[in-house]
C-alpha cells in the first residue's frame, strides 16, 4: 500500500496529460484535476480524495483509502457538507462495474453505512442531503 501511496495517479495509470498545462484562466476543476493527477497519493487530503473520486479517477487506488477514512465517521465533511465523501463514493459512475468488480470494498462500505446510519438523523445537514444519501445507498445495494 505504501508503494502505491508514494506514486501519483498518473504514474500508477501510466497516464500523460495531453492538453496544455492549466494556467490562471482555466477553471478550478481543470487546475485541480491536473494538480492531483501529478501529486503522490500520500499527499492527498480528504477533500482531494472526494474530488478525484467525484471525477471517477484512480478509483482502484483511492476508494479503499476513502473507505478507511469513513470507518471513524461515515458522514465526515471534507469541504462541502457532512457526508460529501460518502456521496462521492455512492455516485461512482464512470466505471459502472467498479462495485461489481470490487465486491469486498462494496461490502466494507455497506457494513460501515449499516453500523453508522443511525447517526444520519443527528448530523446537521439539509433534509435533501439526508434523502440524497439514503437514495444513493439504496442504488448501491440494489
Order of alpha helices (4+ residues) and beta strands (2+ residues): alpha-alpha-alpha-alpha-alpha-alpha-alpha-alpha-alpha
